[in-house]
Amino acid sequence: MKKTGDMYEITIKPTDPGRHALNIMWDGKHIPGSPAYFTVKGPAPARLCYILSGADHIKCSKGAISFRCTTKEAGKGELTAIGVDPFGKQFECQITEEPNLTYAVAFKPEVPGVHNVDVKYNGLSINGSPALIDIKSLPQGDEGGISLELISCRDTTSSGGGTETQVQQKATITLPIPKKDHQGLSVACKGPDGTTLPCELGASTDAGINVLFEPKSGGKHTLTVLLNGKNYPGTPVDVEVQGL
């Protein structure tokens, strides 16, 4: 709201077309003419744009990861994408236009783990954004043994209406366990309330082995690593999960 003399200028940024009501209050009471009604017309909003899921829409090539999205129902608009890696570092993404208002969003990861990519259409996040991409090993060329999983997305149906994909964000931690001990390892995870959570071993390198688990809430999570059925030295390990 901007005041000039005795006049007030109100700027509104609607996210959807249709009829809107604007309540204007003074000392907790409606002024004459409030609520004011107005109708928004124009291009379809960001909610009609989708991140596409499935193996055909996420790829690795020359060290870069790419996934696809569509603005077919919304029409042409400004598409932007900013990512955040597992350590909170922001990175830029390259967007390439493809036929039929489909776009490839690409980035080069520097570390394994869950990467968060927020795709926006005309400044507003599209359906399925942010995309959460779990990179279990760093890409090496077109293949390189990389294992990719788009773990937060929105599927589109043949009608284009879209159906939500129910998925759970995964957290990744690397434990500095020598590679000679990786055979015979197993892992379990308990949440802050003692509930057993889905947990699995990920990529194995000389620096250690990745553990992936699915937190349901923030707080202290306990990871127990077993070697041939016995507790591995230095475990259980407590991991503090934030941001959920």
C-alpha positions in Angstrom: 0.0 0.0 0.0 1.3 3.4 -1.0 0.1 6.8 0.5 0.2 10.0 -1.5 -1.3 12.9 0.4 -4.8 11.8 1.5 -4.9 9.0 -1.2 -3.9 5.4 -0.8 -2.7 3.2 -3.7 -3.3 -0.5 -3.3 -1.4 -3.0 -5.5 -2.6 -6.6 -5.7 -0.8 -9.6 -7.3 -3.6 -12.2 -7.8 -2.5 -15.8 -8.4 -5.8 -17.0 -10.1 -8.2 -15.6 -12.6 -11.9 -15.0 -11.6 -13.8 -12.8 -9.2 -11.9 -11.4 -6.2 -13.1 -9.5 -3.1 -10.9 -6.8 -1.5 -11.7 -5.9 2.1 -10.6 -2.4 3.0 -10.7 -1.6 6.8 -10.3 1.5 8.9 -10.0 1.1 12.6 -11.2 -2.5 12.2 -14.4 -1.5 10.2 -15.2 -1.6 6.5 -15.0 1.7 4.8 -17.9 2.6 2.4 -17.7 0.5 -0.7 -15.8 -2.3 1.0 -15.5 -5.1 0.1 -14.6 -4.1 -3.4 -15.0 -6.7 -6.1 -12.9 -7.1 -9.3 -12.5 -9.8 -11.9 -9.1 -11.0 -13.1 -8.7 -12.1 -16.7 -5.7 -12.9 -18.8 -3.2 -15.8 -19.1 -3.7 -19.0 -17.1 -1.8 -19.0 -13.8 1.2 -21.1 -12.7 -1.1 -23.8 -11.3 -1.7 -25.0 -14.8 2.0 -25.7 -15.4 3.4 -29.1 -14.3 6.7 -30.8 -13.6 6.6 -34.1 -15.6 7.5 -37.3 -13.8 8.6 -40.7 -14.9 11.8 -42.2 -16.3 11.3 -40.5 -19.7 11.5 -37.0 -18.2 14.7 -37.2 -16.1 18.1 -37.7 -17.6 21.8 -37.5 -17.1 24.1 -36.3 -19.9 27.7 -35.0 -19.7 27.6 -34.6 -16.0 24.3 -32.6 -16.0 20.9 -33.7 -14.6 17.8 -32.6 -16.4 14.0 -32.9 -15.9 11.1 -31.6 -17.9 8.1 -29.5 -17.3 5.2 -28.1 -19.4 3.3 -24.8 -19.7 1.0 -26.2 -22.4 -2.2 -25.3 -20.5 -0.9 -21.9 -19.4 0.7 -20.7 -22.6 4.0 -19.1 -23.1 5.4 -17.2 -20.1 8.6 -16.5 -18.3 10.1 -19.7 -16.8 12.8 -19.5 -14.2 14.5 -22.2 -11.9 16.7 -21.9 -8.9 18.1 -24.9 -7.0 19.4 -25.6 -3.5 21.8 -28.5 -2.9 21.8 -30.8 0.2 24.1 -28.3 2.1 21.9 -25.3 1.4 24.0 -23.8 -1.4 22.0 -22.2 -4.2 22.8 -23.0 -7.8 21.4 -21.8 -11.2 19.6 -24.0 -13.7 19.6 -23.8 -17.4 16.2 -23.9 -19.1 15.9 -25.2 -22.7 12.7 -24.8 -24.7 11.4 -28.0 -26.5 8.4 -28.5 -28.8 4.8 -28.1 -27.5 5.7 -25.7 -24.7 7.8 -28.3 -22.9 11.0 -27.3 -21.2 14.1 -29.1 -20.0 15.5 -27.8 -16.7 19.2 -28.8 -16.2 21.9 -28.4 -13.6 25.3 -29.9 -12.7 25.4 -31.3 -9.2 28.5 -31.0 -7.1 27.5 -33.4 -4.3 25.2 -36.4 -4.0 22.0 -36.1 -2.0 18.6 -34.4 -2.3 18.5 -31.3 -4.5 15.6 -28.9 -4.3 14.7 -27.0 -7.6 12.0 -24.3 -7.5 10.5 -23.8 -11.0 8.5 -20.6 -11.5 6.1 -19.4 -14.2 5.8 -15.6 -14.3 7.2 -15.4 -10.8 5.0 -18.1 -9.2 5.9 -21.7 -8.4 4.4 -24.2 -10.8 2.6 -27.5 -9.8 5.1 -30.0 -8.4 7.6 -27.3 -7.5 10.0 -27.5 -5.8 11.2 -30.7 -7.5 13.2 -32.8 -5.1 15.8 -34.9 -6.9 17.7 -37.5 -5.0 21.2 -38.0 -6.6 22.6 -41.2 -5.2 26.0 -40.8 -6.9 27.6 -38.1 -9.0 27.0 -38.4 -12.7 29.9 -39.4 -14.9 29.0 -38.9 -18.6 25.8 -40.4 -19.9 25.7 -43.3 -17.5 28.4 -43.5 -14.9 26.3 -45.7 -12.6 24.2 -42.8 -11.6 20.9 -43.6 -9.8 18.3 -40.8 -10.0 15.0 -40.5 -8.4 12.5 -37.6 -8.8 11.0 -37.9 -5.3 8.6 -35.0 -5.4 6.6 -34.3 -8.5 3.2 -34.1 -10.1 2.0 -36.5 -12.9 -0.1 -35.3 -15.7 -2.9 -37.5 -17.1 -3.9 -37.8 -20.7 -6.5 -35.0 -20.1 -3.8 -32.8 -18.7 -5.6 -32.5 -15.4 -2.9 -33.9 -13.3 -2.8 -36.2 -10.3 -0.7 -35.8 -7.2 2.1 -38.3 -6.7 2.3 -39.2 -3.1 6.0 -39.3 -2.3 8.2 -38.7 0.8 11.3 -36.6 0.9 14.5 -38.5 1.6 17.5 -37.3 3.6 21.0 -38.5 2.8 24.0 -38.7 5.1 27.4 -40.1 4.3 29.0 -42.3 7.1 32.8 -42.6 7.0 32.9 -46.3 7.0 35.8 -48.0 5.2 34.9 -49.6 1.9 36.2 -53.0 3.1 33.4 -53.1 5.6 30.5 -52.2 3.2 29.7 -55.8 2.4 27.4 -57.2 5.1 26.2 -53.8 6.3 22.5 -53.1 7.1 20.9 -49.9 8.6 17.8 -49.0 10.6 16.4 -45.6 11.5 14.1 -44.4 14.3 12.4 -41.0 14.4 12.1 -38.6 17.3 9.1 -40.5 18.7 10.8 -43.9 18.4 8.9 -44.9 15.2 10.9 -47.1 12.8 11.3 -45.2 9.5 12.1 -46.4 5.9 15.9 -46.5 5.6 18.4 -47.9 3.1 22.0 -47.9 2.1 23.0 -45.8 -0.9 26.1 -45.2 -2.9 29.4 -46.8 -1.7 32.7 -44.9 -2.2 36.2 -44.9 -0.7 35.1 -41.9 1.4 32.2 -43.9 3.0 28.7 -45.0 2.3 25.4 -43.1 1.9 22.5 -43.7 4.2 19.0 -42.6 2.9 16.1 -42.3 5.3 12.6 -40.8 5.1 12.0 -38.2 8.0 8.4 -37.5 8.8 9.2 -34.5 11.0 12.0 -32.4 12.3 14.1 -33.5 15.3 16.6 -36.1 16.3 16.7 -39.3 14.2 18.8 -42.3 15.3 20.6 -44.4 12.7 21.9 -47.8 13.7 24.4 -49.5 11.4 24.9 -53.3 11.7 27.8 -55.3 10.3 26.8 -59.0 10.0 24.1 -58.4 12.5 26.2 -56.6 15.1 26.4 -52.9 15.9 29.1 -51.2 13.9 31.7 -49.3 16.1 30.6 -45.6 16.5 26.9 -46.3 15.9 24.1 -45.6 16.6 24.5 -42.1 15.1 22.1 -39.2 15.9 21.1 -37.0 13.0 19.2 -33.7 13.6 16.6 -33.0 10.8 15.5 -29.5 10.3 13.0 -27.7 8.0 10.1 -30.3 8.1 
